[in-house]
Amino acid sequence: MWELDLLLLPFLEHRYDELDEADQAAYRQLITEEDQDLFMWLMRREWPEEPSRRRIVQMIVEYAEASGHGHNRGL
């Protein structure tokens, strides 16, 4: 889904290397999820139940909002 790329790729390019191993693993696991689930989580319609997944989703959403990626680009 193109909309997901607008959120996931900038985070990957600008923040991934700064994450600790656990958060990097959570990101890698997150991107294996179904697009529909990712969309619901990244658009804040629902939050993942699993704590590490919820943490990485929150980090991505916060980065997108602070940097102007995603939400301010018409998502």
ChimeraX attribute file (.defattr): number of C-alpha atoms within 10 A of each C-alpha:
attribute: neighborCount
match mode: 1-to-1
recipient: residues
	/A:1	9
	/A:2	7
	/A:3	16
	/A:4	17
	/A:5	12
	/A:6	16
	/A:7	23
	/A:8	22
	/A:9	14
	/A:10	17
	/A:11	21
	/A:12	16
	/A:13	9
	/A:14	10
	/A:15	14
	/A:16	17
	/A:17	11
	/A:18	10
	/A:19	12
	/A:20	10
	/A:21	11
	/A:22	11
	/A:23	17
	/A:24	17
	/A:25	14
	/A:26	18
	/A:27	23
	/A:28	13
	/A:29	13
	/A:30	18
	/A:31	12
	/A:32	9
	/A:33	10
	/A:34	9
	/A:35	13
	/A:36	10
	/A:37	15
	/A:38	21
	/A:39	16
	/A:40	13
	/A:41	18
	/A:42	23
	/A:43	18
	/A:44	13
	/A:45	9
	/A:46	13
	/A:47	18
	/A:48	19
	/A:49	8
	/A:50	8
	/A:51	11
	/A:52	17
	/A:53	19
	/A:54	17
	/A:55	16
	/A:56	21
	/A:57	23
	/A:58	17
	/A:59	16
	/A:60	23
	/A:61	22
	/A:62	15
	/A:63	19
	/A:64	21
	/A:65	14
	/A:66	11
	/A:67	13
	/A:68	12
	/A:69	21
	/A:70	21
	/A:71	17
	/A:72	11
	/A:73	10
	/A:74	7
	/A:75	11
